[in-house]
Each structure stands twice: as structure tokens, then as C-alpha cells.
Amino acid sequence: MEQLITFPLMLVIVIVTYLLNSIKILSEYERGVIFRLGRVLPVPKGPGIILVFKPIDRMVRISLRLESLEVPPQDVVTKDNVTVKVNAVIFFRVMDPNKAVLEVTNFLNTTSLLAQTTLRSVLGEVELDELLGQREKLNIRLQGTLDQDTGPWGVKVAKVEVKQVDLPEQMIRAIARQAEAERERRAKIIHAEGEMQAAVKLAGAAELIQKQPAAIQLRYLQTLVEIGAEKNTTVVFPLPIDIFTSLGKFLDKASS
């Protein structure tokens, strides 16, 4: 009698233990891809409490949160034959858990390797100036290329950011010399424009003085005030320029 009671009790304990072990809890951001007798169920399970009946069922947890993946530094030869080291950061999320499990062995590792090759191929088609000055445009191009390739896996690439570009030491010095030459060019242009504006103003002043001869005398007096304020021991006698003009005409007549 005791054996008959013990066996059903043990059976109940085994069944209860099996059911408790079959209970799985998935977070709000998780989905469970269930393989039942080797065939995947059409709809992923979760979130919340689900039942996974082993060994009939096998579950693969997939996170739907945004993932970040850092691409290691890659040696890139640009279109103008400059070797640089470039690394980037990729932000992506799983949109279809079933495809992420069925279409690729490890979507994280595969996305990382694909990002490395895409980074080298895309940046190898641009020149160094474009790589340094149009980074936002290149980020959009990288994101579009990666998203197109990862779409069949159920992975959506949300954003790609080129993180750092390391230049060779010789190229850094060449860029510094180029920047210095550019600054000198701008300084010379600004100086030439200033000289041109000053010449225009002086021509206008000369034209005004020619119309009003008395203005030159006022300039003489103003110059005396400025010189006297700086050096009180200096005595200056203004000599009108007209005297030299008249003297020149007199000497020409005398020589003729």
C-alpha cells in the first residue's frame, strides 16, 4: 500500500518539477525564438512568462534593444593614396528575431566583420580632404550600405559614426604647412585690399584738396599740433609745396 502511494506522489513531484523548469520569464525587451522538434515557431514568444518544454523545445533569447558595436581601427588607403587608420561605432537593433537566428550564425560577429570590410571599401573611394571635411556625408553612406546588407538578417543599422582618423606624421606636417600657407595667402589678400581701399580714400582726399587749396594749410597746422605734442623741442616750419612747383618752373625757363 505504501508503494502504491509513493509512486503517484513521486510522479506528481516529477511533473511539477518539469513544469517549473519549463517556465521561462522574458523581459520587455527580449523575445524567445522557439525551435520545436527542430522547426522554428512562426511567432517569437514573449515578453512575460512562457513555457519551454525540453527536450522538445529549444529557446534562443534575442534582445531588441539598441546595440552599439565598435569597429577596430582599420588601415584605409584613400583615393589619393594616403594610408590612414580609421575606427567607427555602429548602432543597430534586431527587428526580426527569427531572421536574426535563422539567416546568420552569429549576427553580432557577422555585423562586426561586415562593418570592417564596408569601412575599408567605402572610405577607400574618397580623398583625404573629403574624409576629414565631409564626415557626416560619409556616415550616412556607411549607414545605408550596412543597412542594405544586414536587412535580410532582420538587423536594422540605425547609425554609423566615424570615430577617429589617425594620420601619418608626415601627412600631419604637410597639412600644417598647407594651413600655414593658406593663412599667409589670406593675410596678403587682406593687406592688398587694405592698400587698395587706402589708395581710393587718398585719391578722394587729393581731389578734395585740389578743389579747396585752403585745406592743405589746415593739414599743415594739424601736423604741427601732432608733432608738438610728441616732441616739444622740435620746431617745424611748414613749407608749401607750391614753392617747389614755382621754383621748378623758374629753373626750366632759366635753362631754356
Contacts in CASP RR format, 6 or more apart in sequence:
PFRMAT RR
TARGET T0000
AUTHOR 0000-0000-0000
METHOD contacts of the structure
MODEL  1
MEQLITFPLMLVIVIVTYLLNSIKILSEYERGVIFRLGRVLPVPKGPGII
LVFKPIDRMVRISLRLESLEVPPQDVVTKDNVTVKVNAVIFFRVMDPNKA
VLEVTNFLNTTSLLAQTTLRSVLGEVELDELLGQREKLNIRLQGTLDQDT
GPWGVKVAKVEVKQVDLPEQMIRAIARQAEAERERRAKIIHAEGEMQAAV
KLAGAAELIQKQPAAIQLRYLQTLVEIGAEKNTTVVFPLPIDIFTSLGKF
LDKASS
19 51 0 8 1.000
21 54 0 8 1.000
22 51 0 8 1.000
22 52 0 8 1.000
22 53 0 8 1.000
22 54 0 8 1.000
23 49 0 8 1.000
23 50 0 8 1.000
23 51 0 8 1.000
24 49 0 8 1.000
24 50 0 8 1.000
24 51 0 8 1.000
24 52 0 8 1.000
24 59 0 8 1.000
25 48 0 8 1.000
25 49 0 8 1.000
25 50 0 8 1.000
26 32 0 8 1.000
26 45 0 8 1.000
26 46 0 8 1.000
26 47 0 8 1.000
26 48 0 8 1.000
26 50 0 8 1.000
26 61 0 8 1.000
27 47 0 8 1.000
27 48 0 8 1.000
28 47 0 8 1.000
28 48 0 8 1.000
29 47 0 8 1.000
29 63 0 8 1.000
29 64 0 8 1.000
29 65 0 8 1.000
30 46 0 8 1.000
30 47 0 8 1.000
30 61 0 8 1.000
30 62 0 8 1.000
30 63 0 8 1.000
30 64 0 8 1.000
31 44 0 8 1.000
31 45 0 8 1.000
31 46 0 8 1.000
31 47 0 8 1.000
31 61 0 8 1.000
31 62 0 8 1.000
31 64 0 8 1.000
31 97 0 8 1.000
32 44 0 8 1.000
32 45 0 8 1.000
32 46 0 8 1.000
32 50 0 8 1.000
32 59 0 8 1.000
32 60 0 8 1.000
32 61 0 8 1.000
32 62 0 8 1.000
32 97 0 8 1.000
33 40 0 8 1.000
33 41 0 8 1.000
33 44 0 8 1.000
33 45 0 8 1.000
33 59 0 8 1.000
33 60 0 8 1.000
33 62 0 8 1.000
33 97 0 8 1.000
33 98 0 8 1.000
33 101 0 8 1.000
34 40 0 8 1.000
34 41 0 8 1.000
34 44 0 8 1.000
34 45 0 8 1.000
34 52 0 8 1.000
34 57 0 8 1.000
34 58 0 8 1.000
34 59 0 8 1.000
35 41 0 8 1.000
35 57 0 8 1.000
35 58 0 8 1.000
35 59 0 8 1.000
35 60 0 8 1.000
36 56 0 8 1.000
36 57 0 8 1.000
37 56 0 8 1.000
38 58 0 8 1.000
40 98 0 8 1.000
40 101 0 8 1.000
40 102 0 8 1.000
42 98 0 8 1.000
44 62 0 8 1.000
44 97 0 8 1.000
44 98 0 8 1.000
45 59 0 8 1.000
50 59 0 8 1.000
52 58 0 8 1.000
52 59 0 8 1.000
60 101 0 8 1.000
62 94 0 8 1.000
62 97 0 8 1.000
62 100 0 8 1.000
62 101 0 8 1.000
63 94 0 8 1.000
64 93 0 8 1.000
64 94 0 8 1.000
64 97 0 8 1.000
65 93 0 8 1.000
66 91 0 8 1.000
66 92 0 8 1.000
66 93 0 8 1.000
66 158 0 8 1.000
67 91 0 8 1.000
67 92 0 8 1.000
67 93 0 8 1.000
67 108 0 8 1.000
68 89 0 8 1.000
68 90 0 8 1.000
68 91 0 8 1.000
69 89 0 8 1.000
69 90 0 8 1.000
69 91 0 8 1.000
69 92 0 8 1.000
69 108 0 8 1.000
69 111 0 8 1.000
69 112 0 8 1.000
69 115 0 8 1.000
70 87 0 8 1.000
70 88 0 8 1.000
70 89 0 8 1.000
70 90 0 8 1.000
70 163 0 8 1.000
71 87 0 8 1.000
71 88 0 8 1.000
71 89 0 8 1.000
71 90 0 8 1.000
71 112 0 8 1.000
71 115 0 8 1.000
71 116 0 8 1.000
71 119 0 8 1.000
72 87 0 8 1.000
72 116 0 8 1.000
73 85 0 8 1.000
73 86 0 8 1.000
73 87 0 8 1.000
73 164 0 8 1.000
73 166 0 8 1.000
74 85 0 8 1.000
74 86 0 8 1.000
74 87 0 8 1.000
74 116 0 8 1.000
74 119 0 8 1.000
74 120 0 8 1.000
75 83 0 8 1.000
75 84 0 8 1.000
75 85 0 8 1.000
75 120 0 8 1.000
76 83 0 8 1.000
76 84 0 8 1.000
76 85 0 8 1.000
76 86 0 8 1.000
76 119 0 8 1.000
76 120 0 8 1.000
76 123 0 8 1.000
76 124 0 8 1.000
77 83 0 8 1.000
77 124 0 8 1.000
78 84 0 8 1.000
78 123 0 8 1.000
78 124 0 8 1.000
78 126 0 8 1.000
78 127 0 8 1.000
78 128 0 8 1.000
78 131 0 8 1.000
79 124 0 8 1.000
79 125 0 8 1.000
79 126 0 8 1.000
79 127 0 8 1.000
80 127 0 8 1.000
80 128 0 8 1.000
82 128 0 8 1.000
82 167 0 8 1.000
82 168 0 8 1.000
82 171 0 8 1.000
83 168 0 8 1.000
84 128 0 8 1.000
84 131 0 8 1.000
84 165 0 8 1.000
84 166 0 8 1.000
84 167 0 8 1.000
84 168 0 8 1.000
84 171 0 8 1.000
85 165 0 8 1.000
85 166 0 8 1.000
86 119 0 8 1.000
86 123 0 8 1.000
86 131 0 8 1.000
86 162 0 8 1.000
86 164 0 8 1.000
86 165 0 8 1.000
86 166 0 8 1.000
87 162 0 8 1.000
87 163 0 8 1.000
87 164 0 8 1.000
88 115 0 8 1.000
88 119 0 8 1.000
88 142 0 8 1.000
88 160 0 8 1.000
88 161 0 8 1.000
88 162 0 8 1.000
88 163 0 8 1.000
89 160 0 8 1.000
89 161 0 8 1.000
89 163 0 8 1.000
90 111 0 8 1.000
90 115 0 8 1.000
90 146 0 8 1.000
90 157 0 8 1.000
90 159 0 8 1.000
90 160 0 8 1.000
91 157 0 8 1.000
91 158 0 8 1.000
91 159 0 8 1.000
91 160 0 8 1.000
91 161 0 8 1.000
92 111 0 8 1.000
92 146 0 8 1.000
92 150 0 8 1.000
92 155 0 8 1.000
92 156 0 8 1.000
92 157 0 8 1.000
92 158 0 8 1.000
93 155 0 8 1.000
93 156 0 8 1.000
93 158 0 8 1.000
94 100 0 8 1.000
94 107 0 8 1.000
94 154 0 8 1.000
94 155 0 8 1.000
94 156 0 8 1.000
95 154 0 8 1.000
95 155 0 8 1.000
95 156 0 8 1.000
96 154 0 8 1.000
99 152 0 8 1.000
99 153 0 8 1.000
99 154 0 8 1.000
100 107 0 8 1.000
100 153 0 8 1.000
100 154 0 8 1.000
100 155 0 8 1.000
103 152 0 8 1.000
103 153 0 8 1.000
103 154 0 8 1.000
104 110 0 8 1.000
104 153 0 8 1.000
107 150 0 8 1.000
107 153 0 8 1.000
107 154 0 8 1.000
107 155 0 8 1.000
110 153 0 8 1.000
111 146 0 8 1.000
111 150 0 8 1.000
111 153 0 8 1.000
111 155 0 8 1.000
111 157 0 8 1.000
114 146 0 8 1.000
114 149 0 8 1.000
114 150 0 8 1.000
115 146 0 8 1.000
115 160 0 8 1.000
118 142 0 8 1.000
118 145 0 8 1.000
118 146 0 8 1.000
118 149 0 8 1.000
119 142 0 8 1.000
122 138 0 8 1.000
122 141 0 8 1.000
122 142 0 8 1.000
122 145 0 8 1.000
123 131 0 8 1.000
123 138 0 8 1.000
123 162 0 8 1.000
126 134 0 8 1.000
126 138 0 8 1.000
128 171 0 8 1.000
130 137 0 8 1.000
130 138 0 8 1.000
131 138 0 8 1.000
131 165 0 8 1.000
132 165 0 8 1.000
135 162 0 8 1.000
138 162 0 8 1.000
139 159 0 8 1.000
139 160 0 8 1.000
139 161 0 8 1.000
139 162 0 8 1.000
142 160 0 8 1.000
142 162 0 8 1.000
143 157 0 8 1.000
143 158 0 8 1.000
143 159 0 8 1.000
143 160 0 8 1.000
144 157 0 8 1.000
146 157 0 8 1.000
146 160 0 8 1.000
147 156 0 8 1.000
147 157 0 8 1.000
150 156 0 8 1.000
150 157 0 8 1.000
167 175 0 8 1.000
208 215 0 8 1.000
209 215 0 8 1.000
209 216 0 8 1.000
209 219 0 8 1.000
216 240 0 8 1.000
216 241 0 8 1.000
220 238 0 8 1.000
221 238 0 8 1.000
223 236 0 8 1.000
223 238 0 8 1.000
224 236 0 8 1.000
224 238 0 8 1.000
227 234 0 8 1.000
227 236 0 8 1.000
228 234 0 8 1.000
228 236 0 8 1.000
END
